[in-house]
C-alpha cells in the first residue's frame, strides 16, 4: 500500500535559480497581506461575512455532489466524501470549549473559498479539463480510469487540494486579520480537528466503498499519527508558499511562484498515483467495484 510520506523534490524553477522567493520563514504577521477575497463581516452575503450559514451551504453543496458519485460507485467519491466529512467535522468545532479558532468568521469565509477551488477543478475537468490544474488532472484521471486503490484516491486528492490549492487560497483570503495579527494560529489549529476526524472517515470509506482503505499494515499511512505528520508538513509548506506569493515584488514574479507551486504539487501527485497503481492482473478495481455495488449505501 502506498505510503503517504512523499518527498517534495525541488522544481525545475528552483533548480535553475529563478527569482522566485524561496520559502523565507517569516515571523507571524510579518507578511501583512489582508487578501483580495472580499471578506467583510458586515456584508449581507453570509460567505463574505463568514457566518455559520456559509458553512452549512458548503456542506449542502458537497452532499449533493457526493450522492450521485456514491450511487454509481464512481472512484472520485473517495476524496469527495472525505472532503464532505472533513467539512462537517469543521462545522462541529463550533461547539468546542474552549473555541478552537480565534477568528472563526474568517475561517468560515476561507472554508467557502477553499471549496470553490475544488469545485472549479471538478467542473472544469468534467467540461474537458482545459484549465484543470495538473495535480487535479492526475487525481481525477486516476479515479476515472479505476487505476489506483481507494487509499491512493484519498492521497492524490488530498495532495492536490493542500499542495496546489491551499497556498493560493491562503494568499487570496489574507495572512493577517484586520488588526494585522497573523492568521497562522488558526491555520495550525485546524490540524487538531483534521487529525481527530481521520479514523472515522477512513472507517466509513472502507465500510462503503473499498474495504482496503483502512488497512494499516504499514507505518506512515494517512490514518496513523506518523502519516498525519505529512499532512501537517504539507499545510505548513502551504503557508510558506502563501508567504512567497505575498512577498513577490510584482505580478510577473507572483505568477512564477504560482507555476512553481503547481509544478511541485503535480509532481507529487504523479508520484503518488504511480506508486498506488493496481498491479496488473490483480483484479483490484473489479473487486472494489463489486464490493461497492453492495455496500455503497451502508450506514
VOBA-1610 file (N, C-alpha, C; in pm, whole numbers, padded with zeros to 5 digits, always signed):
BEGIN
Unk+00086-00121+00000Unk+00000+00000+00000Unk+00088+00124+00000Unk+00043+00224-00071Unk+00119+00348-00084Unk+00138+00416+00050Unk+00260+00453+00079Unk+00287+00534+00196Unk+00262+00680+00163Unk+00224+00756+00264Unk+00191+00897+00244Unk+00315+00983+00235Unk+00425+00937+00289Unk+00544+01021+00300Unk+00613+01031+00165Unk+00574+01132+00086Unk+00630+01154-00046Unk+00712+01282-00041Unk+00838+01272-00073Unk+00926+01389-00065Unk+00892+01488-00175Unk+00904+01616-00144Unk+00881+01722-00242Unk+01015+01760-00304Unk+01043+01707-00422Unk+01169+01738-00489Unk+01168+01883-00537Unk+01285+01947-00543Unk+01289+02084-00594Unk+01237+02089-00737Unk+01158+02191-00766Unk+01106+02206-00901Unk+01216+02253-00994Unk+01187+02249-01125Unk+01284+02295-01222Unk+01321+02440-01199Unk+01217+02522-01166Unk+01244+02664-01143Unk+01339+02684-01026Unk+01320+02604-00919Unk+01408+02616-00804Unk+01550+02574-00840Unk+01562+02465-00917Unk+01692+02414-00951Unk+01770+02509-01041Unk+01698+02586-01123Unk+01765+02673-01218Unk+01788+02814-01163Unk+01755+02839-01037Unk+01785+02967-00975Unk+01698+03080-01023Unk+01568+03059-01028Unk+01476+03164-01072Unk+01465+03271-00965Unk+01400+03386-00997Unk+01382+03493-00899Unk+01269+03467-00800Unk+01216+03346-00796Unk+01105+03317-00708Unk+01152+03319-00562Unk+01083+03390-00472Unk+01118+03384-00330Unk+01110+03239-00280Unk+01209+03194-00209Unk+01218+03053-00174Unk+01184+03026-00028Unk+01056+03042+00007Unk+01007+02994+00134Unk+01074+03057+00255Unk+01092+03187+00255Unk+01150+03254+00371Unk+01062+03227+00493Unk+01123+03190+00603Unk+01046+03155+00722Unk+01011+03284+00796Unk+00898+03344+00759Unk+00859+03472+00816Unk+00810+03458+00959Unk+00835+03559+01040Unk+00775+03566+01172Unk+00626+03594+01158Unk+00542+03547+01252Unk+00398+03570+01242Unk+00364+03717+01220Unk+00283+03742+01120Unk+00236+03877+01095Unk+00328+03963+01011Unk+00448+03913+00977Unk+00542+03996+00904Unk+00492+04025+00763Unk+00428+03926+00701Unk+00370+03946+00570Unk+00228+03998+00591Unk+00211+04129+00587Unk+00084+04190+00625Unk-00011+04193+00507Unk-00054+04077+00464Unk-00138+04065+00346Unk-00280+04030+00390Unk-00373+04124+00372Unk-00510+04102+00417Unk-00598+04035+00312Unk-00548+04018+00191Unk-00617+03939+00092Unk-00706+04019-00001Unk-00757+03947-00102Unk-00839+04010-00206Unk-00973+03938-00223Unk-01011+03855-00129Unk-01127+03768-00148Unk-01258+03831-00102Unk-01253+03954-00052Unk-01376+04026-00021Unk-01433+04002+00117Unk-01355+03947+00210Unk-01408+03926+00345Unk-01457+04058+00404Unk-01581+04054+00455Unk-01642+04174+00514Unk-01744+04128+00617Unk-01713+04138+00746Unk-01804+04087+00849Unk-01940+04156+00849Unk-01952+04268+00781Unk-02080+04340+00775Unk-02157+04314+00645Unk-02104+04229+00561Unk-02169+04202+00433Unk-02300+04125+00453Unk-02403+04152+00372Unk-02525+04070+00377Unk-02503+03930+00321Unk-02395+03910+00247Unk-02360+03779+00193Unk-02298+03695+00305Unk-02360+03581+00338Unk-02313+03500+00451Unk-02168+03456+00435Unk-02127+03429+00312Unk-01990+03378+00294Unk-01887+03489+00296Unk-01920+03607+00245Unk-01829+03719+00257Unk-01815+03762+00402Unk-01922+03747+00479Unk-01920+03784+00621Unk-01867+03673+00710Unk-01859+03551+00658Unk-01808+03439+00737Unk-01905+03387+00840Unk-02034+03389+00810Unk-02132+03337+00905Unk-02142+03185+00895Unk-02198+03123+00999Unk-02210+02978+01002Unk-02298+02928+00888Unk-02393+03009+00843Unk-02478+02967+00732Unk-02397+02939+00607Unk-02283+03003+00593Unk-02197+02978+00478Unk-02144+02834+00482Unk-02101+02788+00598Unk-02052+02651+00611Unk-02165+02553+00583Unk-02285+02583+00631Unk-02400+02498+00602Unk-02423+02486+00452Unk-02407+02597+00380Unk-02427+02595+00235Unk-02320+02511+00166Unk-02197+02519+00214Unk-02089+02437+00159Unk-02120+02290+00180Unk-02163+02254+00299Unk-02196+02115+00330Unk-02311+02065+00241Unk-02411+02149+00222Unk-02523+02110+00136Unk-02475+02085-00008Unk-02391+02173-00058Unk-02339+02156-00194Unk-02256+02028-00205Unk-02172+02003-00106Unk-02090+01882-00107Unk-02175+01756-00099Unk-02280+01760-00018Unk-02369+01645-00005Unk-02435+01613-00139Unk-02481+01714-00209Unk-02541+01694-00340Unk-02440+01642-00441Unk-02316+01681-00424Unk-02207+01635-00511Unk-02176+01488-00486Unk-02176+01448-00360Unk-02135+01313-00324Unk-02241+01209-00361Unk-02367+01241-00348Unk-02473+01140-00364Unk-02466+01064-00495Unk-02461+01131-00610Unk-02455+01053-00735Unk-02324+00977-00752Unk-02215+01030-00699Unk-02088+00958-00704Unk-02096+00829-00624Unk-02162+00834-00509Unk-02176+00715-00426Unk-02265+00611-00494Unk-02379+00655-00547Unk-02474+00561-00609Unk-02412+00485-00725Unk-02322+00550-00798Unk-02261+00488-00916Unk-02125+00427-00887Unk-02083+00430-00762Unk-01951+00378-00722Unk-01837+00443-00802Unk-01856+00570-00835Unk-01752+00648-00901Unk-01632+00658-00808Unk-01514+00627-00857Unk-01397+00626-00769Unk-01363+00764-00714Unk-01414+00870-00777Unk-01393+01003-00722Unk-01469+01026-00592Unk-01561+00936-00558Unk-01636+00952-00433Unk-01545+00944-00311Unk-01433+00875-00324Unk-01345+00856-00209Unk-01297+00990-00156Unk-01242+01073-00243Unk-01199+01204-00193Unk-01318+01296-00167Unk-01420+01290-00250Unk-01535+01379-00232Unk-01601+01357-00096Unk-01617+01231-00056Unk-01676+01204+00075Unk-01579+01243+00187Unk-01452+01220+00166Unk-01352+01264+00264Unk-01365+01414+00288Unk-01381+01490+00182Unk-01391+01635+00194Unk-01522+01675+00262Unk-01631+01608+00228Unk-01759+01638+00294Unk-01750+01611+00444Unk-01702+01496+00483Unk-01693+01464+00626Unk-01597+01558+00698Unk-01489+01596+00632Unk-01396+01691+00693Unk-01465+01825+00719Unk-01546+01870+00623Unk-01617+01996+00641Unk-01721+01986+00751Unk-01788+01873+00760Unk-01883+01851+00871Unk-01810+01851+01004Unk-01691+01792+01008Unk-01612+01793+01131Unk-01569+01935+01168Unk-01537+02015+01067Unk-01506+02156+01095Unk-01628+02225+01155Unk-01743+02204+01097Unk-01866+02265+01149Unk-01886+02230+01296Unk-01858+02106+01332Unk-01878+02060+01469Unk-01787+02130+01569Unk-01674+02186+01523Unk-01585+02255+01616Unk-01648+02384+01670Unk-01759+02427+01612Unk-01830+02544+01664Unk-01864+02526+01812Unk-01881+02401+01852Unk-01927+02372+01988Unk-01812+02333+02082Unk-01690+02343+02035Unk-01576+02310+02120Unk-01558+02418+02226Unk-01519+02376+02345Unk-01494+02468+02455Unk-01363+02427+02521Unk-01262+02511+02515Unk-01259+02646+02457Unk-01266+02641+02305Unk-01300+02754+02241Unk-01309+02757+02095Unk-01176+02718+02030Unk-01185+02646+01920Unk-01064+02604+01851Unk-01001+02719+01773Unk-01083+02807+01717Unk-01034+02912+01629Unk-01053+03050+01692Unk-00953+03134+01674Unk-00961+03270+01726Unk-01054+03356+01641Unk-01049+03338+01510Unk-01125+03424+01419Unk-01210+03334+01329Unk-01317+03280+01388Unk-01397+03180+01316Unk-01461+03238+01190Unk-01502+03363+01193Unk-01566+03421+01076Unk-01473+03415+00955Unk-01347+03449+00976Unk-01253+03442+00865Unk-01229+03298+00821Unk-01229+03205+00914Unk-01211+03065+00877Unk-01333+03016+00799Unk-01452+03058+00838Unk-01571+03022+00761Unk-01562+03076+00618Unk-01519+03200+00606Unk-01500+03261+00474Unk-01399+03181+00394Unk-01288+03147+00457Unk-01185+03066+00391Unk-01242+02931+00348Unk-01323+02869+00434Unk-01379+02737+00404Unk-01452+02738+00270Unk-01531+02841+00247Unk-01605+02853+00121Unk-01509+02872+00003Unk-01412+02961+00018Unk-01319+02987-00091Unk-01237+02863-00125Unk-01200+02788-00024Unk-01121+02666-00045Unk-01205+02563-00120Unk-01329+02545-00081Unk-01416+02450-00151Unk-01442+02495-00294Unk-01448+02626-00317Unk-01467+02677-00453Unk-01356+02628-00546Unk-01234+02620-00493Unk-01122+02572-00575Unk-01144+02427-00619Unk-01190+02345-00526Unk-01216+02205-00560Unk-01325+02196-00666Unk-01435+02265-00645Unk-01545+02256-00740Unk-01510+02316-00876Unk-01428+02419-00877Unk-01383+02475-01005Unk-01302+02372-01082Unk-01212+02302-01012Unk-01132+02198-01078Unk-01221+02085-01127Unk-01315+02042-01042Unk-01406+01933-01079Unk-01490+01970-01201Unk-01549+02087-01199Unk-01636+02128-01309Unk-01559+02144-01438Unk-01438+02199-01430Unk-01357+02213-01550Unk-01315+02077-01604Unk-01281+01985-01514Unk-01242+01851-01557Unk-01357+01783-01632Unk-01477+01798-01581Unk-01593+01737-01644Unk-01628+01805-01776Unk-01582+01928-01793Unk-01608+02001-01918Unk-01497+01981-02021Unk-01400+01898-01991Unk-01292+01871-02084Unk-01153+01892-02030Unk-01141+01964-01918Unk-01014+01975-01848Unk-00916+02076-01903Unk-00961+02169-01987Unk-00867+02262-02049Unk-00793+02347-01947Unk-00860+02382-01839Unk-00799+02469-01737Unk-00785+02402-01602Unk-00798+02271-01598Unk-00785+02199-01472Unk-00639+02194-01430Unk-00606+02233-01306Unk-00466+02222-01261Unk-00414+02081-01279Unk-00287+02071-01313Unk-00229+01940-01345Unk-00244+01840-01230Unk-00227+01886-01108Unk-00241+01794-00994Unk-00380+01733-00991Unk-00482+01814-01019Unk-00619+01762-01021Unk-00643+01676-01145Unk-00583+01708-01258Unk-00596+01620-01374Unk-00550+01479-01339Unk-00440+01470-01269Unk-00385+01340-01232Unk-00474+01267-01132Unk-00523+01340-01032Unk-00607+01278-00930Unk-00741+01232-00988Unk-00808+01321-01062Unk-00936+01285-01123Unk-00918+01176-01229Unk-00812+01188-01306Unk-00789+01090-01412Unk-00765+00951-01357Unk-00688+00941-01249Unk-00663+00810-01188Unk-00792+00747-01137Unk-00881+00832-01082Unk-01010+00781-01034Unk-01098+00739-01152Unk-01105+00821-01254Unk-01187+00788-01371Unk-01142+00659-01437Unk-01012+00636-01438Unk-00956+00518-01504Unk-00958+00394-01416Unk-01007+00406-01292Unk-01006+00293-01198Unk-00865+00235-01186Unk-00766+00325-01185Unk-00627+00282-01195Unk-00560+00258-01061Unk-00614+00318-00952Unk-00543+00314-00825Unk-00637+00271-00713Unk-00578+00235-00602Unk-00655+00192-00486Unk-00735+00306-00425Unk-00833+00272-00343Unk-00909+00373-00273Unk-00821+00458-00183Unk-00725+00397-00119Unk-00632+00473-00036Unk-00559+00578-00119Unk-00515+00538-00239Unk-00444+00632-00325Unk-00536+00744-00372Unk-00664+00715-00393Unk-00758+00822-00426Unk-00761+00927-00315Unk-00757+00884-00189Unk-00753+00978-00078Unk-00626+01061-00085Unk-00512+00994-00102Unk-00384+01063-00102Unk-00375+01162-00217Unk-00412+01119-00337Unk-00399+01205-00454Unk-00487+01329-00442Unk-00612+01311-00398Unk-00700+01425-00382Unk-00652+01519-00272Unk-00605+01461-00162Unk-00556+01543-00050Unk-00433+01622-00091Unk-00342+01556-00162Unk-00224+01627-00211Unk-00263+01743-00302Unk-00351+01715-00398Unk-00388+01819-00494Unk-00450+01939-00422Unk-00538+01913-00326Unk-00608+02022-00261Unk-00517+02101-00167Unk-00433+02030-00092Unk-00345+02100+00002Unk-00227+02164-00070Unk-00160+02088-00154Unk-00035+02139-00212Unk-00059+02237-00326Unk-00164+02215-00406Unk-00190+02305-00517Unk-00281+02421-00478Unk-00392+02391-00410Unk-00496+02491-00386Unk-00473+02574-00261Unk-00430+02509-00153Unk-00425+02577-00024Unk-00336+02701-00024Unk-00215+02698-00080Unk-00133+02820-00076Unk-00203+02938-00143Unk-00270+02911-00254Unk-00331+03018-00330Unk-00454+03075-00258Unk-00530+02990-00190Unk-00646+03038-00117Unk-00603+03111+00010Unk-00499+03063+00076Unk-00446+03137+00191Unk-00402+03277+00149Unk-00334+03285+00037Unk-00292+03416-00013Unk-00413+03504-00043Unk-00511+03448-00111Unk-00628+03527-00151Unk-00709+03575-00031Unk-00721+03492+00072Unk-00803+03528+00187Unk-00725+03605+00292Unk-00593+03614+00279Unk-00515+03700+00367Unk-00439+03626+00474Unk-00318+03674+00500Unk-00232+03613+00601Unk-00245+03679+00737Unk-00310+03796+00741Unk-00333+03864+00867Unk-00477+03909+00873Unk-00525+03939+00994Unk-00661+03990+01009Unk-00661+04143+01000Unk-00776+04203+01028Unk-00789+04348+01014Unk-00703+04425+01113Unk-00662+04360+01221Unk-00575+04424+01320Unk-00427+04394+01294Unk-00398+04328+01183Unk-00260+04298+01149Unk-00202+04178+01220Unk-00287+04098+01286Unk-00239+03978+01355Unk-00233+03862+01257Unk-00127+03785+01267Unk-00112+03670+01179Unk-00228+03571+01200Unk-00272+03511+01090Unk-00376+03409+01096Unk-00316+03269+01105Unk-00185+03260+01127Unk-00119+03130+01129Unk-00169+03044+01244Unk-00211+03104+01356Unk-00258+03023+01468Unk-00383+02945+01429Unk-00474+03007+01353Unk-00592+02935+01308Unk-00558+02831+01203Unk-00460+02861+01118Unk-00414+02762+01021Unk-00365+02636+01092Unk-00287+02654+01198Unk-00233+02540+01271Unk-00339+02471+01355Unk-00435+02547+01408Unk-00540+02487+01491Unk-00621+02385+01414Unk-00637+02406+01284Unk-00716+02313+01204Unk-00657+02172+01205Unk-00527+02160+01228Unk-00466+02026+01231Unk-00531+01937+01336Unk-00580+01997+01444Unk-00637+01918+01553Unk-00765+01848+01509Unk-00860+01921+01451Unk-00983+01854+01413Unk-00962+01764+01291Unk-00867+01798+01204Unk-00836+01712+01091Unk-00785+01576+01139Unk-00695+01579+01237Unk-00640+01454+01289Unk-00745+01371+01362Unk-00824+01436+01445Unk-00921+01362+01525Unk-01031+01301+01438Unk-01060+01361+01324Unk-01167+01309+01240Unk-01125+01201+01143Unk-00996+01182+01124Unk-00948+01090+01021Unk-00991+00945+01041Unk-00980+00886+01161Unk-01016+00744+01175Unk-01159+00714+01134Unk-01255+00797+01173Unk-01394+00771+01138Unk-01416+00784+00988Unk-01349+00877+00924Unk-01362+00892+00779Unk-01309+00768+00709Unk-01194+00720+00749Unk-01138+00601+00686Unk-01225+00479+00711Unk-01283+00469+00828Unk-01372+00357+00856Unk-01493+00359+00764Unk-01549+00476+00740Unk-01665+00486+00651Unk-01627+00455+00507Unk-01516+00508+00460Unk-01472+00478+00324Unk-01453+00328+00305Unk-01394+00264+00404Unk-01371+00120+00397Unk-01502+00042+00402Unk-01594+00085+00484Unk-01721+00016+00502Unk-01809+00023+00377Unk-01803+00135+00308Unk-01898+00158+00198Unk-01840+00138+00058Unk-01710+00166+00041Unk-01659+00173-00096Unk-01541+00083-00127Unk-01450+00068-00036Unk-01329-00011-00063Unk-01275-00063+00070Unk-01293-00192+00098Unk-01254-00244+00229Unk-01105-00237+00258Unk-01023-00203+00158Unk-00879-00194+00182Unk-00835-00054+00226Unk-00926+00044+00223Unk-00885+00182+00250Unk-00822+00196+00388Unk-00878+00130+00488Unk-00826+00149+00624Unk-00733+00038+00668Unk-00679-00039+00573Unk-00574-00134+00609Unk-00453-00056+00659Unk-00408-00087+00776Unk-00299-00010+00836Unk-00182-00101+00870Unk-00137-00173+00768Unk-00030-00270+00790Unk+00109-00210+00777Unk+00117-00083+00742Unk+00247-00019+00731Unk+00245+00115+00803Unk+00352+00150+00872Unk+00357+00283+00935Unk+00369+00392+00830Unk+00321+00510+00864Unk+00333+00623+00774Unk+00214+00644+00683Unk+00107+00567+00704Unk-00012+00587+00624Unk-00099+00696+00686Unk-00189+00750+00606Unk-00262+00870+00644Unk-00339+00854+00775Unk-00387+00733+00803Unk-00471+00714+00920Unk-00393+00671+01043Unk-00265+00703+01049Unk-00193+00687+01176Unk-00116+00816+01206Unk-00064+00825+01326Unk-00004+00951+01370Unk+00116+00990+01284Unk+00198+00892+01246Unk+00315+00923+01165Unk+00274+00977+01028Unk+00177+00911+00966Unk+00132+00956+00836Unk+00071+01094+00842Unk-00001+01123+00949Unk-00064+01254+00958Unk+00039+01366+00967Unk+00158+01334+01013Unk+00262+01437+01016Unk+00294+01489+00876Unk+00271+01406+00774Unk+00288+01454+00638Unk+00185+01561+00605Unk+00060+01541+00650Unk-00043+01641+00628Unk-00003+01773+00696Unk+00046+01763+00818Unk+00092+01882+00890Unk+00202+01952+00811Unk+00296+01874+00758Unk+00407+01932+00682Unk+00358+01998+00554Unk+00265+01934+00485Unk+00210+01994+00362Unk+00139+02125+00392Unk+00065+02128+00501Unk-00007+02250+00538Unk+00090+02361+00580Unk+00198+02323+00645Unk+00300+02422+00680Unk+00364+02478+00554Unk+00395+02391+00459Unk+00454+02437+00334Unk+00356+02528+00259Unk+00228+02496+00267Unk+00128+02580+00200Unk+00131+02722+00255Unk+00146+02735+00387Unk+00153+02869+00446Unk+00277+02942+00395Unk+00389+02872+00393Unk+00513+02935+00346Unk+00500+02973+00198Unk+00433+02891+00120Unk+00412+02925-00020Unk+00320+03046-00033Unk+00221+03057+00055Unk+00136+03176+00055Unk+00218+03300+00087Unk+00312+03287+00179Unk+00403+03399+00207Unk+00485+03435+00084Unk+00529+03336+00010Unk+00605+03362-00113Unk+00520+03441-00212Unk+00392+03407-00222Unk+00303+03482-00310Unk+00290+03627-00263Unk+00277+03645-00131Unk+00263+03780-00077Unk+00392+03860-00090Unk+00506+03794-00083Unk+00635+03862-00090Unk+00678+03895-00233Unk+00614+03836-00331Unk+00653+03860-00469Unk+00646+04009-00501Unk+00749+04065-00562Unk+00754+04211-00582Unk+00659+04263-00689Unk+00611+04173-00775Unk+00517+04215-00880Unk+00440+04093-00929Unk+00342+04119-01013Unk+00255+04009-01057Unk+00328+03909-01146Unk+00427+03954-01219Unk+00503+03861-01304Unk+00576+03758-01219Unk+00640+03803-01112Unk+00709+03709-01023Unk+00608+03624-00948Unk+00495+03685-00911Unk+00391+03608-00842Unk+00341+03493-00930Unk+00332+03516-01059Unk+00289+03410-01150Unk+00393+03299-01156Unk+00521+03334-01148Unk+00625+03232-01141Unk+00610+03149-01014Unk+00577+03213-00904Unk+00554+03140-00779Unk+00438+03043-00796Unk+00329+03090-00855Unk+00213+03002-00877Unk+00252+02881-00960Unk+00326+02904-01066Unk+00367+02792-01151Unk+00455+02695-01075Unk+00541+02748-00991Unk+00629+02663-00911Unk+00547+02577-00814Unk+00450+02639-00748Unk+00362+02565-00656Unk+00288+02455-00731Unk+00232+02490-00845Unk+00153+02394-00922Unk+00239+02280-00975Unk+00361+02311-01018Unk+00450+02207-01069Unk+00490+02110-00959Unk+00520+02161-00841Unk+00558+02073-00730Unk+00441+01982-00691Unk+00320+02042-00681Unk+00203+01962-00647Unk+00178+01852-00750Unk+00188+01887-00877Unk+00165+01789-00982Unk+00267+01676-00977Unk+00394+01710-00952Unk+00497+01607-00943Unk+00470+01510-00829Unk+00424+01562-00715Unk+00397+01476-00601Unk+00273+01389-00623Unk+00170+01446-00685Unk+00052+01365-00714Unk+00088+01256-00816Unk+00168+01291-00916Unk+00211+01192-01015Unk+00284+01076-00948Unk+00371+01108-00853Unk+00444+01003-00782Unk+00350+00916-00700Unk+00251+00978-00635Unk+00155+00902-00557Unk+00073+00809-00646Unk+00027+00861-00758Unk-00053+00780-00850Unk+00029+00664-00905Unk+00153+00691-00941Unk+00239+00584-00993Unk+00262+00475-00891Unk+00276+00515-00764Unk+00302+00417-00658Unk+00178+00339-00616Unk+00060+00396-00644Unk-00064+00335-00596Unk-00143+00259-00700Unk-00080+00229-00814Unk-00149+00157-00921Unk-00184+00015-00877Unk-00299-00033-00923Unk-00330-00174-00904Unk-00232-00257-00986Unk-00175-00362-00927Unk-00084-00448-01003Unk-00156-00513-01121Unk-00091-00527-01234Unk-00154-00593-01349Unk-00207-00732-01312Unk-00328-00760-01354Unk-00386-00891-01329Unk-00438-00913-01188Unk-00433-00809-01104Unk-00475-00828-00965Unk-00627-00826-00949Unk-00696-00766-01045Unk-00841-00754-01031Unk-00883-00660-00921Unk-00792-00572-00879Unk-00821-00486-00766Unk-00941-00397-00785Unk-00948-00331-00900Unk-01060-00241-00923Unk-01192-00316-00934Unk-01191-00432-00997Unk-01314-00510-01012Unk-01367-00556-00877Unk-01278-00601-00791Unk-01321-00645-00659Unk-01377-00528-00578Unk-01314-00416-00589Unk-01360-00296-00519Unk-01498-00254-00570Unk-01517-00256-00700Unk-01645-00215-00757Unk-01757-00311-00719Unk-01725-00439-00715Unk-01826-00538-00674Unk-01866-00517-00529Unk-01770-00487-00445Unk-01799-00460-00304Unk-01886-00335-00291Unk-01848-00230-00362Unk-01922-00104-00355Unk-02066-00120-00401Unk-02088-00200-00504Unk-02222-00220-00556Unk-02319-00270-00449Unk-02267-00343-00353Unk-02348-00399-00246Unk-02356-00305-00125Unk-02246-00235-00096Unk-02233-00166+00033Unk-02236-00013+00024Unk-02248+00048-00094Unk-02231+00193-00106Unk-02324+00273-00017Unk-02441+00217+00015Unk-02538+00291+00096Unk-02545+00242+00240Unk-02446+00165+00282Unk-02444+00116+00420Unk-02435+00235+00516Unk-02496+00220+00629Unk-02492+00328+00730Unk-02360+00324+00805
//
